[in-house]
Amino acid sequence: MESQKINLLIAGTLRDGGIGVMPTDTMYGIVGSALNKKTVKKIYQLRKRNLQKPMIILIGSIGDLKLFGVRITPSVKKILKRIWPGPVSVVMPVGVHASAIATYRYLHRGTKTLAFRLPKQSWLRSLLKKTGPLVAPSANFEGKQSARTVTEAKNYFSDKIQFYVDGGRRSSKPSTLVMIEKGVLRILRKGVADIHQ
């Protein structure tokens, strides 16, 4: 089957609320629609994830941030364009309006912030433009080793998800996690991307 047809199949499954394991720009992730509350809840259950911890969201373009009520000032946009696309997850406040904070509580888990990443790989951005934003925590149970292969991921999730995409052996190093405060980039977690503040 052609990769384009596989992508369409995967995109359809994810848009319909399905969950899968696939390579991201860093490691294998267990992915599902960030805009589907039931899907997000199921991923928390499958991963045995701490319910207080938000998940990183993959986006297909900077414009996707508007879906979550995130306001982008010119100075923030300038910083984002310097570090994106790439394996850098940026923690940003969910919109200033109470309605946005309430709507996306299932994602921000009371923190009122979300971490977003715009991947460098064009195939992944292309998929995200078809699916919409995806939550993409690493493919493992909370506190366990991140899956480096599809086989390791299957040992965790078996047939409880809809699909697996084999991308060969992947690094288990996570994205670099940053926050922008008053126009300054602050590193919260060192990861695969080597960036300077």
RAQUIPE-V789679 format. One record per residue. N is the residue number from 1. OMEGA is omega in whole degrees, -180 to 180 (NA if undefined). Layout:
# RAQUIPE-V789679
n=N omega=OMEGA
n=N omega=OMEGA
This chain:
# RAQUIPE-V789679
n=1 omega=180
n=2 omega=-179
n=3 omega=179
n=4 omega=179
n=5 omega=178
n=6 omega=179
n=7 omega=179
n=8 omega=179
n=9 omega=179
n=10 omega=-179
n=11 omega=179
n=12 omega=179
n=13 omega=-179
n=14 omega=177
n=15 omega=-179
n=16 omega=177
n=17 omega=179
n=18 omega=-179
n=19 omega=179
n=20 omega=173
n=21 omega=-180
n=22 omega=176
n=23 omega=173
n=24 omega=179
n=25 omega=179
n=26 omega=-176
n=27 omega=175
n=28 omega=178
n=29 omega=170
n=30 omega=-167
n=31 omega=177
n=32 omega=-177
n=33 omega=178
n=34 omega=-178
n=35 omega=-179
n=36 omega=-175
n=37 omega=-179
n=38 omega=179
n=39 omega=180
n=40 omega=179
n=41 omega=-178
n=42 omega=179
n=43 omega=175
n=44 omega=-179
n=45 omega=-178
n=46 omega=-178
n=47 omega=-174
n=48 omega=-173
n=49 omega=174
n=50 omega=-175
n=51 omega=179
n=52 omega=-174
n=53 omega=176
n=54 omega=178
n=55 omega=177
n=56 omega=-178
n=57 omega=175
n=58 omega=179
n=59 omega=-178
n=60 omega=178
n=61 omega=178
n=62 omega=179
n=63 omega=180
n=64 omega=-179
n=65 omega=-180
n=66 omega=180
n=67 omega=-176
n=68 omega=178
n=69 omega=-179
n=70 omega=179
n=71 omega=-178
n=72 omega=176
n=73 omega=178
n=74 omega=-179
n=75 omega=178
n=76 omega=180
n=77 omega=179
n=78 omega=179
n=79 omega=-180
n=80 omega=-179
n=81 omega=178
n=82 omega=-175
n=83 omega=179
n=84 omega=-7
n=85 omega=-180
n=86 omega=-176
n=87 omega=180
n=88 omega=178
n=89 omega=-175
n=90 omega=177
n=91 omega=-177
n=92 omega=179
n=93 omega=172
n=94 omega=-174
n=95 omega=-178
n=96 omega=-177
n=97 omega=-179
n=98 omega=-179
n=99 omega=179
n=100 omega=179
n=101 omega=179
n=102 omega=-178
n=103 omega=-174
n=104 omega=177
n=105 omega=180
n=106 omega=177
n=107 omega=-175
n=108 omega=173
n=109 omega=178
n=110 omega=-179
n=111 omega=-178
n=112 omega=174
n=113 omega=176
n=114 omega=177
n=115 omega=-178
n=116 omega=176
n=117 omega=175
n=118 omega=-174
n=119 omega=-180
n=120 omega=-175
n=121 omega=-176
n=122 omega=-179
n=123 omega=-179
n=124 omega=176
n=125 omega=178
n=126 omega=178
n=127 omega=-179
n=128 omega=177
n=129 omega=177
n=130 omega=-174
n=131 omega=-167
n=132 omega=-177
n=133 omega=-179
n=134 omega=167
n=135 omega=-174
n=136 omega=175
n=137 omega=-179
n=138 omega=-175
n=139 omega=179
n=140 omega=172
n=141 omega=179
n=142 omega=176
n=143 omega=-180
n=144 omega=180
n=145 omega=176
n=146 omega=179
n=147 omega=178
n=148 omega=179
n=149 omega=177
n=150 omega=179
n=151 omega=178
n=152 omega=179
n=153 omega=180
n=154 omega=177
n=155 omega=177
n=156 omega=-166
n=157 omega=175
n=158 omega=-177
n=159 omega=-178
n=160 omega=177
n=161 omega=-171
n=162 omega=-177
n=163 omega=173
n=164 omega=175
n=165 omega=-178
n=166 omega=178
n=167 omega=-179
n=168 omega=-179
n=169 omega=-178
n=170 omega=174
n=171 omega=179
n=172 omega=-180
n=173 omega=-178
n=174 omega=176
n=175 omega=172
n=176 omega=-177
n=177 omega=-178
n=178 omega=174
n=179 omega=177
n=180 omega=-179
n=181 omega=179
n=182 omega=176
n=183 omega=-179
n=184 omega=180
n=185 omega=179
n=186 omega=-179
n=187 omega=180
n=188 omega=180
n=189 omega=176
n=190 omega=-179
n=191 omega=-174
n=192 omega=-179
n=193 omega=178
n=194 omega=-178
n=195 omega=-179
n=196 omega=-178
n=197 omega=NA
